[in-house]
Amino acid sequence: GLTAPPGPQLFEASSCTYTYLLADAGTGDAVIIDPVLETVPRDLRLLRELGLTLRYAANTHCHADHVTGSGALRRALGCSSATSRASGASADILLGEGDELRFGAF
């Protein structure tokens, strides 16, 4: 099943951004949603502590107020970045309606 870190959300106060970490407990595969550059060290520590392999760093939208952490996570861990094709942002994977990011059994 899905596992999650303590608490339902990871919060970054200055940009008021919620980051979500989803993982497959069976395989250790994970996806992080809306990572923030300033909290990449926290996210890397959490992934390491939980023994997870980050497959995707995904952004639900293009942030005008801060730089996302996707690039830093990609450089640190070799995961793929993903975002909406309609956002105009660049990423390894550009998603459209109905597209899926598969990780572990999900």
C-alpha positions as protocol buffer text, in pm:
chain_id: "A"
residue {
  index: 1
  type: GLY
  ca { x: 0 y: 0 z: 0 }
}
residue {
  index: 2
  type: LEU
  ca { x: 88 y: 367 z: 3 }
}
residue {
  index: 3
  type: THR
  ca { x: 308 y: 497 z: 280 }
}
residue {
  index: 4
  type: ALA
  ca { x: 349 y: 857 z: 384 }
}
residue {
  index: 5
  type: PRO
  ca { x: 586 y: 1050 z: 607 }
}
residue {
  index: 6
  type: PRO
  ca { x: 463 y: 1165 z: 948 }
}
residue {
  index: 7
  type: GLY
  ca { x: 183 y: 1413 z: 890 }
}
residue {
  index: 8
  type: PRO
  ca { x: -23 y: 1437 z: 572 }
}
residue {
  index: 9
  type: GLN
  ca { x: 176 y: 1721 z: 415 }
}
residue {
  index: 10
  type: LEU
  ca { x: 522 y: 1876 z: 409 }
}
residue {
  index: 11
  type: PHE
  ca { x: 492 y: 2255 z: 436 }
}
residue {
  index: 12
  type: GLU
  ca { x: 730 y: 2534 z: 328 }
}
residue {
  index: 13
  type: ALA
  ca { x: 625 y: 2855 z: 503 }
}
residue {
  index: 14
  type: SER
  ca { x: 781 y: 3135 z: 296 }
}
residue {
  index: 15
  type: SER
  ca { x: 614 y: 3023 z: -29 }
}
residue {
  index: 16
  type: CYS
  ca { x: 314 y: 2862 z: 148 }
}
residue {
  index: 17
  type: THR
  ca { x: 370 y: 2547 z: -56 }
}
residue {
  index: 18
  type: TYR
  ca { x: 257 y: 2198 z: 38 }
}
residue {
  index: 19
  type: THR
  ca { x: 479 y: 1915 z: -86 }
}
residue {
  index: 20
  type: TYR
  ca { x: 353 y: 1557 z: -96 }
}
residue {
  index: 21
  type: LEU
  ca { x: 558 y: 1236 z: -89 }
}
residue {
  index: 22
  type: LEU
  ca { x: 390 y: 916 z: -212 }
}
residue {
  index: 23
  type: ALA
  ca { x: 560 y: 578 z: -194 }
}
residue {
  index: 24
  type: ASP
  ca { x: 499 y: 211 z: -260 }
}
residue {
  index: 25
  type: ALA
  ca { x: 597 y: 29 z: 59 }
}
residue {
  index: 26
  type: GLY
  ca { x: 661 y: -293 z: -134 }
}
residue {
  index: 27
  type: THR
  ca { x: 913 y: -159 z: -383 }
}
residue {
  index: 28
  type: GLY
  ca { x: 1034 y: 161 z: -216 }
}
residue {
  index: 29
  type: ASP
  ca { x: 956 y: 360 z: -532 }
}
residue {
  index: 30
  type: ALA
  ca { x: 842 y: 716 z: -462 }
}
residue {
  index: 31
  type: VAL
  ca { x: 716 y: 1032 z: -627 }
}
residue {
  index: 32
  type: ILE
  ca { x: 737 y: 1381 z: -475 }
}
residue {
  index: 33
  type: ILE
  ca { x: 482 y: 1642 z: -577 }
}
residue {
  index: 34
  type: ASP
  ca { x: 555 y: 2016 z: -576 }
}
residue {
  index: 35
  type: PRO
  ca { x: 902 y: 2012 z: -417 }
}
residue {
  index: 36
  type: VAL
  ca { x: 1046 y: 2349 z: -311 }
}
residue {
  index: 37
  type: LEU
  ca { x: 1413 y: 2434 z: -364 }
}
residue {
  index: 38
  type: GLU
  ca { x: 1459 y: 2555 z: -5 }
}
residue {
  index: 39
  type: THR
  ca { x: 1337 y: 2224 z: 140 }
}
residue {
  index: 40
  type: VAL
  ca { x: 1531 y: 1985 z: -86 }
}
residue {
  index: 41
  type: PRO
  ca { x: 1768 y: 1896 z: 204 }
}
residue {
  index: 42
  type: ARG
  ca { x: 1465 y: 1799 z: 416 }
}
residue {
  index: 43
  type: ASP
  ca { x: 1321 y: 1593 z: 131 }
}
residue {
  index: 44
  type: LEU
  ca { x: 1652 y: 1416 z: 61 }
}
residue {
  index: 45
  type: ARG
  ca { x: 1687 y: 1332 z: 432 }
}
residue {
  index: 46
  type: LEU
  ca { x: 1330 y: 1199 z: 446 }
}
residue {
  index: 47
  type: LEU
  ca { x: 1379 y: 981 z: 137 }
}
residue {
  index: 48
  type: ARG
  ca { x: 1701 y: 842 z: 285 }
}
residue {
  index: 49
  type: GLU
  ca { x: 1546 y: 781 z: 630 }
}
residue {
  index: 50
  type: LEU
  ca { x: 1251 y: 596 z: 473 }
}
residue {
  index: 51
  type: GLY
  ca { x: 1476 y: 400 z: 233 }
}
residue {
  index: 52
  type: LEU
  ca { x: 1288 y: 525 z: -74 }
}
residue {
  index: 53
  type: THR
  ca { x: 1398 y: 558 z: -437 }
}
residue {
  index: 54
  type: LEU
  ca { x: 1264 y: 874 z: -594 }
}
residue {
  index: 55
  type: ARG
  ca { x: 1139 y: 803 z: -947 }
}
residue {
  index: 56
  type: TYR
  ca { x: 969 y: 1138 z: -1024 }
}
residue {
  index: 57
  type: ALA
  ca { x: 972 y: 1496 z: -900 }
}
residue {
  index: 58
  type: ALA
  ca { x: 643 y: 1632 z: -1030 }
}
residue {
  index: 59
  type: ASN
  ca { x: 502 y: 1984 z: -1033 }
}
residue {
  index: 60
  type: THR
  ca { x: 129 y: 2044 z: -1051 }
}
residue {
  index: 61
  type: HIS
  ca { x: 183 y: 2398 z: -1180 }
}
residue {
  index: 62
  type: CYS
  ca { x: 457 y: 2643 z: -1273 }
}
residue {
  index: 63
  type: HIS
  ca { x: 549 y: 2848 z: -967 }
}
residue {
  index: 64
  type: ALA
  ca { x: 579 y: 3223 z: -1017 }
}
residue {
  index: 65
  type: ASP
  ca { x: 668 y: 3288 z: -653 }
}
residue {
  index: 66
  type: HIS
  ca { x: 960 y: 3048 z: -609 }
}
residue {
  index: 67
  type: VAL
  ca { x: 1188 y: 2800 z: -783 }
}
residue {
  index: 68
  type: THR
  ca { x: 1078 y: 2438 z: -761 }
}
residue {
  index: 69
  type: GLY
  ca { x: 1307 y: 2173 z: -617 }
}
residue {
  index: 70
  type: SER
  ca { x: 1266 y: 1934 z: -910 }
}
residue {
  index: 71
  type: GLY
  ca { x: 1597 y: 2022 z: -1074 }
}
residue {
  index: 72
  type: ALA
  ca { x: 1794 y: 1984 z: -752 }
}
residue {
  index: 73
  type: LEU
  ca { x: 1631 y: 1647 z: -675 }
}
residue {
  index: 74
  type: ARG
  ca { x: 1696 y: 1535 z: -1033 }
}
residue {
  index: 75
  type: ARG
  ca { x: 2065 y: 1630 z: -1006 }
}
residue {
  index: 76
  type: ALA
  ca { x: 2101 y: 1466 z: -663 }
}
residue {
  index: 77
  type: LEU
  ca { x: 1911 y: 1143 z: -730 }
}
residue {
  index: 78
  type: GLY
  ca { x: 1875 y: 1098 z: -1106 }
}
residue {
  index: 79
  type: CYS
  ca { x: 1494 y: 1098 z: -1094 }
}
residue {
  index: 80
  type: SER
  ca { x: 1282 y: 1232 z: -1380 }
}
residue {
  index: 81
  type: SER
  ca { x: 1108 y: 1569 z: -1359 }
}
residue {
  index: 82
  type: ALA
  ca { x: 747 y: 1601 z: -1470 }
}
residue {
  index: 83
  type: THR
  ca { x: 497 y: 1881 z: -1520 }
}
residue {
  index: 84
  type: SER
  ca { x: 195 y: 1976 z: -1725 }
}
residue {
  index: 85
  type: ARG
  ca { x: 255 y: 2031 z: -2095 }
}
residue {
  index: 86
  type: ALA
  ca { x: 20 y: 2331 z: -2067 }
}
residue {
  index: 87
  type: SER
  ca { x: 235 y: 2499 z: -1799 }
}
residue {
  index: 88
  type: GLY
  ca { x: 501 y: 2606 z: -2049 }
}
residue {
  index: 89
  type: ALA
  ca { x: 769 y: 2487 z: -1808 }
}
residue {
  index: 90
  type: SER
  ca { x: 1041 y: 2243 z: -1910 }
}
residue {
  index: 91
  type: ALA
  ca { x: 1070 y: 1891 z: -1766 }
}
residue {
  index: 92
  type: ASP
  ca { x: 1178 y: 1542 z: -1866 }
}
residue {
  index: 93
  type: ILE
  ca { x: 813 y: 1437 z: -1890 }
}
residue {
  index: 94
  type: LEU
  ca { x: 537 y: 1669 z: -2012 }
}
residue {
  index: 95
  type: LEU
  ca { x: 197 y: 1545 z: -1901 }
}
residue {
  index: 96
  type: GLY
  ca { x: -144 y: 1586 z: -2061 }
}
residue {
  index: 97
  type: GLU
  ca { x: -498 y: 1496 z: -1961 }
}
residue {
  index: 98
  type: GLY
  ca { x: -519 y: 1129 z: -1862 }
}
residue {
  index: 99
  type: ASP
  ca { x: -141 y: 1070 z: -1849 }
}
residue {
  index: 100
  type: GLU
  ca { x: -7 y: 869 z: -1556 }
}
residue {
  index: 101
  type: LEU
  ca { x: 318 y: 855 z: -1364 }
}
residue {
  index: 102
  type: ARG
  ca { x: 374 y: 494 z: -1261 }
}
residue {
  index: 103
  type: PHE
  ca { x: 582 y: 408 z: -954 }
}
residue {
  index: 104
  type: GLY
  ca { x: 596 y: 72 z: -783 }
}
residue {
  index: 105
  type: ALA
  ca { x: 251 y: -86 z: -809 }
}
residue {
  index: 106
  type: PHE
  ca { x: 80 y: 249 z: -860 }
}
